[in-house]
């Protein structure tokens, strides 16, 4: 490979990109203004909101029967005393009050419809007094009604509630003193809080959680424009074929394109980090209250070095997507799942309890995010920082080499063989389109899962999710005129396959438990998440309904989608090992919860092997359904834990049992799945 040729190609690409206004905006202008603008707006809105909260007059109303019901209990005196100190009680967030305008409360007549008055903001907080009666309410109490989703109402309730609590404390202490308490109540077991972390470390933790996601987002924004234009755009314009007629080899062309994208991605990261360091060092914009962010120059340089392999990894990914796209629009569509996955991995440092000294150091980009967070909090674990850099750097080198080797093939760089499939359509086109179908399906399910909220019936949720799989599979079969029997592997398996299912399903469940335990070393599973999942697993449902919704239905619909349609679309494009890994892990990623991805990926891999060896989808359906039924029977969710801690020989026996089960799946005659 001629270095001068590559250099000339890179320079030419960068000159063309410099004339592109989109590159200048997203790769240069946006990084320069994003951080100071975000910092300024955050500080400004925080300050303005606090001024607005403290400077306004809040309205309150007292229930008509309060004075009558609780006059003997001093309700009016309690409320008046609280209102007398509410302006001295500090900010709405509990911090010390400033010299700004005092908080004011104005009483209005109690409305007939309190809820409507709160909705219309004619009333900010409503006060009522309930007299004590019986064991459920032995003493009187004050009831404050407000709208927590309305800023003014929520602030008014906060001010008044803290004033009432302060009044209650003062009255209680006075009564104890009047009763002859030995020492002043405030001297009883005083509490002192000592915060050992500095303000810089606390603020660095906040920035460290978000910094990697910001850097990755900017790399993707600038790099995607370059990548789209570098190959997909030139294919569409026809200029790439002209370039191929020159003395430059395909390897040199692809290398130059990759270096061009890398240059923009790396420049974006440099601009972001330098920008943040400079603005913090100059302290030109006051930070929001409670934040003190200062990044030393040395830490900034270390972060710059830390993110270098991420730039290589992302640029290679973008180039690979662009090279496999025939048009500009197709490349833009395929960039979406790449960006979603990259942003999801970059956001892992936000999760609580994730530390660099764990298996997370083996996950590219995520390990850099956790490392950046620890650097910004002043923790320099040099061996682990080096390990994180090396892991991501190794992944970047492998992907760069893979993109170079893959895109050097003429059929990908010139798209000369893509038109045949387009002209033929139908089954010939489906293998090229199956990936984007499932990428869109994953994105839809992700958005749905993030927005459904709690309280939905688990049976309805499962029915909707599985219906999406069923409808998507049907649409793909109809759209591309796929033969149903061949696509779904609807064939009778060998008799031994059913014995393999009975042996393999429980053994696979044990192996999945081992995978969960290994994964928990990197990301411990929160107890609250386990309890929430357990509550959603058909609590209160009859056993037969649980088996139908949690076992039988997933075993049918998910197998049709993943071991049917997806496997059919990928089988002629990948080697057997690649097919097993890609189709199996894809199944795991459709289980959105991060903690469920490893065990369900293992299950997906075993089910793919089952279909390949048996030539039939039916054993996979039975294995999947039995797997879920056993998980339900052990009162666990996706193999979170087993009733007892298995030892290493349990896992060895389970592995041997799975291998035996898969051996029983093999057809004596030539497998139909070929």
Phi, psi and omega per residue, in radians:
X1 nan 2.239 -3.092
X2 -1.493 2.045 -3.100
X3 -1.136 -0.642 -3.137
X4 -1.118 -0.692 3.115
X5 -1.118 -0.787 3.124
X6 -1.083 -0.772 3.139
X7 -1.062 -0.760 3.129
X8 -1.093 -0.691 3.121
X9 -1.166 -0.707 3.126
X10 -1.117 -0.807 3.132
X11 -1.054 -0.731 3.124
X12 -1.104 -0.747 3.117
X13 -1.097 -0.764 -3.108
X14 -1.175 -0.593 3.074
X15 -1.127 -0.738 3.109
X16 -1.147 -0.673 3.131
X17 -1.175 -0.593 -3.137
X18 -1.121 -0.410 3.107
X19 -1.524 -0.087 -3.110
X20 -1.574 1.994 -3.093
X21 -1.095 -0.510 3.141
X22 -1.151 -0.685 3.107
X23 -1.139 -0.757 -3.136
X24 -1.093 -0.645 -3.120
X25 -1.254 -0.909 -3.000
X26 -1.429 -0.518 -3.081
X27 -1.697 -0.381 -3.082
X28 -2.083 -1.065 -3.032
X29 -1.144 -0.796 -3.084
X30 -1.088 -0.813 3.085
X31 -1.049 -0.582 -3.105
X32 -1.222 -0.609 -3.059
X33 -1.765 -0.270 -3.019
X34 -1.111 -0.896 -3.056
X35 -1.144 -0.928 3.127
X36 -1.064 -0.602 3.124
X37 -1.170 -0.788 3.128
X38 -1.118 -0.733 3.137
X39 -1.112 -0.780 -3.117
X40 -1.149 -0.785 -3.121
X41 -1.161 -0.672 3.108
X42 -1.103 -0.815 3.134
X43 -1.118 -0.764 -3.093
X44 -1.148 -0.830 -3.107
X45 -1.156 -0.632 3.097
X46 -1.118 -0.779 -3.130
X47 -1.170 -0.788 -3.131
X48 -1.129 -0.688 3.131
X49 -1.107 -0.717 -3.141
X50 -1.156 -0.703 3.102
X51 -1.115 -0.712 -3.133
X52 -1.165 -0.663 -3.140
X53 -1.161 -0.759 -3.040
X54 -1.439 -0.338 -3.021
X55 -1.740 0.008 -3.075
X56 -1.746 2.918 3.079
X57 -1.767 2.196 -3.117
X58 -1.726 2.527 3.122
X59 -1.783 2.466 3.061
X60 -2.403 2.742 3.110
X61 -2.380 2.596 -3.135
X62 -1.980 2.357 3.140
X63 -0.958 2.474 -3.031
X64 -1.013 -0.596 -3.052
X65 -1.641 0.147 -3.076
X66 -1.117 -0.865 -3.084
X67 -1.107 -0.667 -3.104
X68 -1.242 -0.739 -3.059
X69 -1.251 -0.701 -2.969
X70 -2.081 0.431 -3.107
X71 -1.072 -0.677 -3.118
X72 -1.212 -0.406 -3.113
X73 -1.567 0.028 3.089
X74 1.366 0.517 -3.111
X75 -1.041 -0.816 -3.091
X76 -1.121 -0.710 -3.136
X77 -1.146 -0.728 3.104
X78 -1.041 -0.841 -3.081
X79 -1.153 -0.744 3.138
X80 -1.142 -0.658 3.119
X81 -1.155 -0.705 3.117
X82 -1.135 -0.730 3.128
X83 -1.163 -0.411 3.125
X84 -1.291 -0.412 -3.119
X85 -1.918 -0.035 -3.041
X86 -1.078 -0.585 3.130
X87 -1.254 -0.294 -3.133
X88 -1.693 0.056 -2.969
X89 -1.559 0.107 3.076
X90 1.597 -2.919 -3.102
X91 -1.262 2.958 3.118
X92 -1.189 -0.409 3.136
X93 -1.577 0.083 3.067
X94 1.656 -0.081 3.120
X95 -1.454 2.983 -3.044
X96 -1.155 2.479 -3.124
X97 -1.212 2.667 3.110
X98 -1.758 -3.024 3.120
X99 -1.477 0.181 -3.126
X100 -1.254 -2.967 -3.101
X101 -1.118 2.509 -3.103
X102 -1.320 2.676 3.073
X103 -1.299 2.331 -3.111
X104 -2.170 2.467 3.076
X105 -2.083 2.407 3.120
X106 -2.197 2.246 -3.114
X107 -1.514 2.408 3.061
X108 -2.177 2.947 3.108
X109 -1.144 2.466 3.131
X110 -1.132 2.147 -3.129
X111 -1.282 2.775 3.084
X112 -1.202 -0.666 3.139
X113 -1.993 1.693 -3.081
X114 -1.124 -0.754 -3.107
X115 -1.057 -0.745 3.135
X116 -1.156 -0.683 3.132
X117 -1.145 -0.651 3.082
X118 -1.194 -0.695 3.130
X119 -1.087 -0.716 -3.091
X120 -1.490 -0.028 3.119
X121 1.101 0.408 2.941
X122 -1.314 -0.398 3.140
X123 -2.291 2.403 -3.133
X124 -1.765 -0.635 3.119
X125 -2.623 2.433 -3.131
X126 -1.989 2.362 -3.066
X127 -1.995 2.284 3.058
X128 -2.406 2.757 -3.111
X129 -2.198 2.150 3.117
X130 -1.812 2.183 3.122
X131 -1.277 2.593 3.128
X132 -1.237 2.462 3.131
X133 -2.759 2.003 3.032
X134 1.351 -2.977 -3.070
X135 -1.264 -0.557 -3.103
X136 -1.165 -0.596 -3.137
X137 -2.429 1.386 -3.062
X138 -1.195 -0.410 -3.108
X139 -2.277 2.732 3.112
X140 -1.102 2.771 3.098
X141 -2.589 2.712 3.098
X142 -1.714 2.394 -3.138
X143 -2.039 2.118 3.097
X144 -1.856 2.188 3.102
X145 -1.921 2.336 -3.132
X146 -2.732 3.050 3.078
X147 -1.895 1.857 -3.068
X148 -1.197 -0.370 -3.126
X149 -1.519 -0.041 3.078
X150 -1.874 2.209 -3.000
X151 -0.991 -0.850 -3.072
X152 -1.141 -0.785 -3.124
X153 -1.130 -0.726 3.140
X154 -1.141 -0.711 3.115
X155 -1.152 -0.740 -3.141
X156 -1.074 -0.762 3.118
X157 -1.106 -0.684 3.135
X158 -1.115 -0.802 3.100
X159 -1.034 -0.879 -3.046
X160 -1.193 -0.677 3.140
X161 -1.110 -0.789 3.141
X162 -1.173 -0.584 3.087
X163 -1.162 -0.715 3.100
X164 -1.150 -0.710 3.108
X165 -1.125 -0.683 3.101
X166 -1.136 -0.732 3.096
X167 -1.083 -0.750 3.127
X168 -1.050 -0.746 3.129
X169 -1.097 -0.765 -3.131
X170 -1.117 -0.747 3.138
X171 -1.131 -0.741 -3.136
X172 -1.093 -0.773 -3.136
X173 -1.155 -0.624 3.117
X174 -1.159 -0.712 3.139
X175 -1.162 -0.662 3.088
X176 -1.119 -0.711 3.117
X177 -1.137 -0.729 3.125
X178 -1.131 -0.497 -3.131
X179 -1.447 0.017 3.084
X180 1.534 0.533 3.104
X181 -1.030 2.448 -2.986
X182 -1.052 -0.695 -3.096
X183 -2.324 2.776 3.102
X184 -0.981 2.358 -3.093
X185 -0.985 -0.580 -3.109
X186 -1.193 -0.286 3.121
X187 -1.555 -0.048 -3.106
X188 -1.408 1.975 3.096
X189 0.803 1.133 3.125
X190 -1.130 2.614 -3.097
X191 -1.974 2.250 3.108
X192 -2.191 2.293 3.132
X193 -1.830 2.254 3.090
X194 -2.057 2.015 3.129
X195 -1.686 1.924 -3.091
X196 -1.387 -0.382 3.111
X197 -1.406 2.422 3.104
X198 -1.318 2.906 3.090
X199 -1.080 -0.620 3.120
X200 -1.119 -0.684 3.134
X201 -1.211 -0.723 3.120
X202 -1.114 -0.770 3.126
X203 -1.217 -0.619 3.088
X204 -1.092 -0.585 3.078
X205 -1.090 -0.741 3.131
X206 -1.109 -0.838 3.141
X207 -1.165 -0.684 -3.102
X208 -1.094 -0.533 3.116
X209 -1.186 -0.504 -3.022
X210 -1.856 -0.319 -2.977
X211 -1.055 -0.815 -3.099
X212 -1.083 -0.725 3.110
X213 -1.084 -0.681 3.116
X214 -1.145 -0.811 -3.125
X215 -1.089 -0.802 -3.137
X216 -1.097 -0.723 3.124
X217 -1.054 -0.756 -3.129
X218 -1.222 -0.664 3.067
X219 -1.052 -0.768 -3.128
X220 -1.184 -0.677 -3.119
X221 -1.113 -0.833 3.137
X222 -1.321 -0.746 -3.094
X223 -1.190 -0.570 -3.125
X224 -1.155 -0.624 3.112
X225 -1.134 -0.775 3.129
X226 -1.139 -0.797 -3.108
X227 -1.114 -0.706 3.140
X228 -1.091 -0.740 -3.114
X229 -1.338 -0.482 -3.005
X230 -1.185 -0.714 -3.109
X231 -2.122 -0.999 -3.093
X232 -1.076 -0.749 3.134
X233 -1.136 -0.720 3.139
X234 -1.223 -0.563 3.028
X235 -1.062 -0.818 -3.095
X236 -1.132 -0.646 -3.139
X237 -1.427 -0.287 -3.128
X238 1.490 0.071 -3.109
X239 -1.364 -0.340 -3.126
X240 -1.217 -0.670 3.114
X241 -1.131 -0.600 3.069
X242 -1.113 -0.703 3.130
X243 -1.117 -0.571 -3.127
X244 -1.214 -0.341 3.140
X245 -1.422 -0.126 3.129
X246 -1.405 -3.107 -3.134
X247 -1.301 -0.201 -3.128
X248 -1.232 2.364 3.100
X249 -1.407 2.905 3.136
X250 -1.107 -0.654 3.132
X251 -1.093 -0.723 3.131
X252 -1.172 -0.670 3.128
X253 -1.121 -0.840 -3.126
X254 -1.138 -0.713 3.109
X255 -1.057 -0.755 3.125
X256 -1.113 -0.725 3.128
X257 -1.091 -0.749 -3.136
X258 -1.116 -0.726 3.131
X259 -1.167 -0.572 3.105
X260 -1.144 -0.797 3.120
X261 -1.142 -0.721 3.132
X262 -1.077 -0.704 -3.133
X263 -1.063 -0.752 3.139
X264 -1.203 -0.768 -3.137
X265 -1.100 -0.741 -3.135
X266 -1.209 -0.700 3.097
X267 -1.071 -0.639 3.108
X268 -1.111 -0.773 3.131
X269 -1.148 -0.683 3.105
X270 -1.076 -0.817 -3.132
X271 -1.059 -0.722 -3.130
X272 -1.128 -0.869 -3.072
X273 -1.181 -0.798 3.115
X274 -1.074 -0.703 3.136
X275 -1.055 -0.800 -3.129
X276 -1.128 -0.806 -3.127
X277 -1.065 -0.803 -3.095
X278 -1.103 -0.824 -3.112
X279 -1.124 -0.615 3.120
X280 -1.277 -0.664 3.135
X281 -1.187 -0.726 -3.140
X282 -1.252 -0.466 3.122
X283 0.952 0.758 -3.130
X284 -1.368 -0.446 -3.130
X285 -2.027 2.167 3.141
X286 -1.105 2.314 3.137
X287 -1.282 2.795 3.038
X288 -1.019 2.700 -3.112
X289 -0.967 2.321 3.098
X290 1.560 -0.036 -3.127
X291 -1.998 2.307 3.067
X292 -2.323 1.684 -3.051
X293 -1.925 2.043 3.063
X294 -2.391 2.069 3.099
X295 -1.813 1.986 3.083
X296 -1.050 2.703 -3.125
X297 -1.050 -0.685 3.129
X298 -1.086 -0.729 3.105
X299 -1.153 -0.647 3.098
X300 -1.099 -0.733 3.094
X301 -1.136 -0.658 3.107
X302 -1.134 -0.709 3.090
X303 -1.108 -0.666 3.124
X304 -1.085 -0.767 3.079
X305 -1.150 -0.642 -3.098
X306 -1.108 -0.685 -3.060
X307 -1.496 -0.069 -3.123
X308 -1.010 -0.854 3.129
X309 -1.146 -0.482 3.077
X310 -1.128 -0.650 3.104
X311 -1.104 -0.714 3.116
X312 -1.149 -0.773 -3.110
X313 -1.085 -0.809 -3.106
X314 -1.217 -0.688 -3.137
X315 -1.142 -0.669 3.096
X316 -1.145 -0.678 3.109
X317 -1.109 -0.792 -3.126
X318 -1.131 -0.701 3.127
X319 -1.137 -0.691 -3.137
X320 -1.119 -0.722 3.109
X321 -1.133 -0.773 -3.133
X322 -1.116 -0.687 -3.129
X323 -1.170 -0.525 -3.134
X324 -1.540 0.011 3.115
X325 -1.747 2.521 -3.099
X326 -1.600 -0.515 -3.098
X327 -2.288 2.931 3.128
X328 -1.076 -0.794 -3.114
X329 -1.142 -0.666 3.122
X330 -1.112 -0.698 3.101
X331 -1.115 -0.733 3.115
X332 -1.065 -0.665 3.130
X333 -1.173 -0.727 -3.092
X334 -1.308 -0.349 3.100
X335 -1.181 -0.450 -3.063
X336 -1.012 -0.926 3.132
X337 -1.121 -0.578 3.097
X338 -1.086 -0.771 3.138
X339 -1.158 -0.694 3.134
X340 -1.086 -0.800 -3.130
X341 -1.136 -0.780 -3.122
X342 -1.100 -0.736 -3.138
X343 -1.207 -0.632 3.108
X344 -1.114 -0.724 3.118
X345 -1.204 -0.703 -3.132
X346 -1.169 -0.384 -3.119
X347 -1.520 -0.035 -3.123
X348 -1.024 -0.616 3.108
X349 -1.026 -0.283 3.102
X350 -1.232 -0.464 -3.092
X351 -1.142 2.433 3.125
X352 -1.274 2.582 3.038
X353 1.399 0.065 3.133
X354 -1.559 2.042 -3.117
X355 -2.086 2.701 -3.116
X356 -1.192 -0.561 3.136
X357 -1.411 1.115 3.119
X358 -2.793 -3.037 -3.119
X359 -1.216 -0.145 3.109
X360 -1.114 -0.352 3.135
X361 -1.125 -0.285 -3.135
X362 -1.590 -0.052 -3.113
X363 -1.757 1.943 -3.091
X364 -1.003 2.610 -3.125
X365 1.213 -0.874 3.089
X366 -1.070 -0.686 3.129
X367 -1.145 -0.609 3.086
X368 -1.173 -0.636 3.106
X369 -1.108 -0.779 3.112
X370 -1.169 -0.671 3.104
X371 -1.101 -0.747 3.110
X372 -1.088 -0.682 3.115
X373 -1.100 -0.706 -3.136
X374 -1.254 -0.596 3.087
X375 -1.109 -0.763 -3.102
X376 -1.227 -0.308 3.050
X377 -1.708 0.154 3.059
X378 1.457 0.282 3.139
X379 -1.816 2.039 -3.100
X380 -2.034 1.511 3.066
X381 -1.579 1.492 -2.944
X382 -1.010 -0.767 3.113
X383 -1.048 -0.700 -3.136
X384 -1.295 -0.616 3.066
X385 -1.082 -0.757 3.109
X386 -1.134 -0.676 3.137
X387 -1.142 -0.740 3.119
X388 -1.082 -0.759 3.126
X389 -1.100 -0.723 -3.105
X390 -1.192 -0.689 -3.137
X391 -1.122 -0.871 3.134
X392 -1.158 -0.659 3.082
X393 -1.096 -0.704 3.091
X394 -1.121 -0.752 3.092
X395 -1.101 -0.669 3.119
X396 -1.132 -0.733 3.135
X397 -1.121 -0.735 3.130
X398 -1.123 -0.759 -3.128
X399 -1.208 -0.661 3.095
X400 -1.088 -0.722 3.115
X401 -1.173 -0.704 3.127
X402 -1.122 -0.727 3.131
X403 -1.167 -0.653 3.116
X404 -1.124 -0.768 -3.125
X405 -1.221 -0.727 -3.089
X406 -1.213 -0.791 -3.055
X407 -1.386 -0.138 3.060
X408 -1.327 -0.237 3.094
X409 -1.253 2.332 -3.034
X410 -1.097 -0.591 -3.068
X411 -1.180 -0.368 3.108
X412 -1.650 -0.641 -3.061
X413 -1.407 -0.405 3.129
X414 -1.914 -0.217 -3.110
X415 1.053 0.497 -3.060
X416 -1.254 -0.388 -3.105
X417 -1.832 0.095 -3.104
X418 -1.430 -0.452 -3.069
X419 -1.202 -0.521 -3.139
X420 -1.045 -0.779 3.123
X421 -1.163 -0.666 3.113
X422 -1.086 -0.735 -3.122
X423 -1.224 -0.678 -3.136
X424 -1.255 -0.701 -3.140
X425 1.111 -2.881 3.059
X426 0.962 -2.389 -3.085
X427 -1.025 -0.535 -3.141
X428 -1.186 -0.520 -3.109
X429 -1.523 -0.409 -3.018
X430 -1.040 -0.749 3.140
X431 -0.992 -0.531 3.113
X432 -1.375 -0.377 -3.060
X433 -1.794 -0.224 -3.029
X434 -1.109 -0.614 -3.125
X435 -1.091 -0.780 -3.113
X436 -1.243 -0.546 3.059
X437 -1.036 -0.830 -3.101
X438 -1.308 -0.477 3.049
X439 -1.139 -0.782 3.094
X440 -1.138 -0.699 3.124
X441 -1.089 -0.724 3.104
X442 -1.109 -0.754 3.140
X443 -1.100 -0.720 3.120
X444 -1.107 -0.790 3.136
X445 -1.152 -0.617 3.108
X446 -1.107 -0.831 3.119
X447 -1.077 -0.714 3.136
X448 -1.105 -0.792 -3.124
X449 -1.119 -0.625 -3.097
X450 -1.326 -0.280 -3.030
X451 -2.029 -0.018 -3.081
X452 -1.312 -0.480 -3.112
X453 1.230 -3.062 -3.124
X454 -1.629 3.005 3.047
X455 1.604 -0.189 -3.128
X456 -1.345 2.465 -3.128
X457 -1.100 2.312 -3.072
X458 -1.093 -0.575 3.121
X459 -1.159 -0.716 3.100
X460 -1.158 -0.714 -3.140
X461 -1.080 -0.789 3.138
X462 -1.150 -0.717 3.140
X463 -1.075 -0.739 3.130
X464 -1.149 -0.823 -3.116
X465 -1.056 -0.816 -3.103
X466 -1.253 -0.525 3.071
X467 -1.123 -0.629 3.086
X468 -1.066 -0.769 3.101
X469 -1.087 -0.795 -3.118
X470 -1.115 -0.775 3.141
X471 -1.148 -0.740 3.134
X472 -1.087 -0.743 3.122
X473 -1.101 -0.744 3.125
X474 -1.116 -0.734 3.134
X475 -1.090 -0.735 3.136
X476 -1.155 -0.693 3.131
X477 -1.124 -0.751 -3.127
X478 -1.261 -0.783 -3.062
X479 -1.079 -0.679 -3.066
X480 -1.864 0.211 3.061
X481 0.902 0.861 -3.100
X482 -1.405 2.426 3.053
X483 -1.197 2.103 -2.989
X484 -1.073 -0.822 -3.051
X485 -1.087 -0.755 -3.139
X486 -1.277 -0.693 -3.097
X487 -1.115 -0.757 -3.066
X488 -1.660 0.058 -3.140
X489 0.939 0.887 -3.125
X490 -1.489 1.335 -3.122
X491 -2.305 2.701 3.093
X492 -1.321 2.209 3.141
X493 -1.420 2.998 3.036
X494 -1.144 2.586 -3.122
X495 -0.973 -0.589 -3.123
X496 -1.158 -0.286 -3.126
X497 -1.105 -0.605 -3.112
X498 -1.227 -0.627 3.039
X499 -1.147 -0.657 3.086
X500 -1.065 -0.636 3.103
X501 -1.134 -0.784 -3.120
X502 -1.112 -0.569 3.121
X503 -1.450 -0.735 -2.987
X504 -1.319 -0.632 -3.064
X505 -1.071 -0.903 3.112
X506 -1.166 -0.609 3.106
X507 -1.170 -0.677 3.090
X508 -1.115 -0.579 3.104
X509 -1.120 -0.678 3.103
X510 -1.173 -0.749 3.103
X511 -1.089 -0.686 3.120
X512 -1.116 -0.614 3.064
X513 -1.079 -0.708 3.098
X514 -1.111 -0.656 3.101
X515 -1.114 -0.731 3.126
X516 -1.091 -0.735 -3.128
X517 -1.137 -0.664 3.085
X518 -1.171 -0.756 -3.134
X519 -1.131 -0.566 -3.116
X520 -1.197 -0.274 3.049
X521 -1.152 -0.557 3.103
X522 -1.524 -0.762 -3.095
X523 -2.328 1.605 3.140
X524 -1.002 2.423 -3.111
X525 -1.420 2.111 -3.133
X526 -1.127 2.436 3.112
X527 -1.047 -0.641 -3.135
X528 -1.079 -0.653 3.135
X529 -1.173 -0.719 3.123
X530 -1.076 -0.782 -3.133
X531 -1.131 -0.711 3.141
X532 -1.126 -0.731 3.120
X533 -1.144 -0.695 3.135
X534 -1.114 -0.669 3.119
X535 -1.152 -0.546 -3.113
X536 -1.438 -0.152 -3.098
X537 -1.465 1.034 2.992
X538 1.197 0.637 3.131
X539 -1.013 2.222 3.112
X540 1.484 -0.041 -3.132
X541 -1.482 2.585 3.015
X542 -1.100 2.704 -3.086
X543 -1.035 -0.692 -3.091
X544 -1.143 -0.591 3.089
X545 -1.240 -0.679 3.107
X546 -1.083 -0.713 3.141
X547 -1.179 -0.629 3.135
X548 -1.206 -0.870 -3.010
X549 -1.409 -0.567 -3.057
X550 -1.786 -0.198 -3.076
X551 -2.155 -1.064 -3.022
X552 -1.203 -0.863 -3.088
X553 -1.110 -0.821 3.061
X554 -1.064 -0.648 -3.139
X555 -1.085 -0.468 -3.140
X556 -1.592 -1.000 -2.988
X557 -1.246 -0.717 3.136
X558 -1.207 -0.578 3.092
X559 -1.207 -0.683 3.091
X560 -1.034 -0.729 -3.085
X561 -1.305 -0.831 -2.967
X562 -1.633 -0.862 3.140
X563 -1.550 -0.035 3.037
X564 -1.813 -1.440 -3.010
X565 -1.153 -0.886 -3.100
X566 -1.082 -0.797 -3.122
X567 -1.108 -0.686 3.115
X568 -1.114 -0.681 -3.110
X569 -1.253 -0.481 -3.053
X570 -1.693 -0.290 -2.884
X571 -1.147 -0.522 -3.129
X572 -1.595 -0.017 -3.113
X573 -1.878 -0.222 -3.056
X574 -2.242 2.726 2.973
X575 -1.227 2.945 -3.102
X576 -1.048 -0.778 3.137
X577 -1.111 -0.785 3.106
X578 -1.074 -0.718 -3.141
X579 -1.074 -0.775 -3.136
X580 -1.090 -0.806 -3.080
X581 -1.236 -0.821 -3.079
X582 -1.149 -0.877 -3.112
X583 -1.168 -0.625 -3.141
X584 -1.232 -0.810 -3.118
X585 -1.213 -0.586 3.078
X586 -1.019 -0.687 3.096
X587 -1.077 -0.680 3.119
X588 -1.124 -0.699 -3.093
X589 -1.235 -0.310 3.070
X590 -1.317 -0.209 3.006
X591 -1.600 1.706 -2.818
X592 -1.042 -0.631 -3.098
X593 -1.055 2.251 -3.047
X594 -1.003 -0.623 -3.051
X595 -1.330 -0.265 -3.118
X596 -1.638 -0.208 -3.056
X597 -1.109 -0.845 -3.111
X598 -1.042 -0.876 -3.104
X599 -1.189 -0.639 -3.141
X600 -1.276 -0.475 3.026
X601 -1.145 -0.731 3.079
X602 -1.070 -0.781 3.099
X603 -1.043 -0.764 3.130
X604 -1.052 -0.717 3.129
X605 -1.098 -0.782 3.140
X606 -1.108 -0.656 -3.125
X607 -1.263 -0.606 3.061
X608 -1.097 -0.794 3.117
X609 -1.079 -0.655 3.123
X610 -1.045 -0.806 -3.134
X611 -1.178 -0.719 -3.120
X612 -1.112 -0.764 -3.072
X613 -1.338 -0.640 -3.100
X614 -1.522 -0.355 -3.071
X615 1.252 0.229 -3.066
X616 -2.474 2.590 3.106
X617 -1.507 -0.285 -3.028
X618 -1.140 -0.741 3.060
X619 -1.079 -0.611 3.102
X620 -1.142 -0.702 3.084
X621 -1.061 -0.783 -3.120
X622 -1.155 -0.740 3.121
X623 -1.056 -0.841 -3.116
X624 -1.052 -0.825 -3.123
X625 -1.129 -0.741 3.139
X626 -1.173 -0.679 3.091
X627 -0.988 -0.878 -3.132
X628 -1.151 -0.640 3.124
X629 -1.135 -0.716 3.106
X630 -1.164 -0.653 3.096
X631 -1.107 -0.687 3.070
X632 -1.150 -0.719 -3.101
X633 -1.119 -0.520 3.110
X634 -1.550 0.128 3.094
X635 1.014 0.723 3.116
X636 -2.226 2.825 3.133
X637 -1.956 1.974 3.083
X638 0.847 0.824 3.022
X639 1.070 0.655 3.101
X640 -1.083 -0.681 3.139
X641 -2.812 2.821 3.014
X642 -1.894 2.807 -3.109
X643 -0.972 -0.582 3.116
X644 -2.241 2.736 3.135
X645 -1.285 1.984 3.121
X646 -1.233 2.673 3.063
X647 -1.716 3.054 -3.058
X648 -1.073 -0.560 -3.096
X649 -1.316 -0.372 3.001
X650 -1.086 -0.755 -3.125
X651 -1.208 -0.624 3.093
X652 -1.114 -0.800 3.107
X653 -1.087 -0.703 3.130
X654 -1.108 -0.721 3.120
X655 -1.102 -0.758 3.113
X656 -1.106 -0.671 3.122
X657 -1.146 -0.690 3.110
X658 -1.132 -0.755 3.119
X659 -1.082 -0.702 3.082
X660 -1.110 -0.755 -3.139
X661 -1.069 -0.748 3.141
X662 -1.202 -0.552 3.070
X663 -1.153 -0.654 3.117
X664 -1.178 -0.371 -3.134
X665 -1.251 -0.413 -2.982
X666 -1.129 2.302 3.092
X667 -1.367 2.487 3.126
X668 -1.241 -0.677 3.062
X669 -1.438 3.084 3.129
X670 -1.074 2.238 -3.080
X671 -1.076 2.453 3.128
X672 -1.256 -0.405 3.140
X673 -1.475 1.616 -3.118
X674 -2.660 nan nan
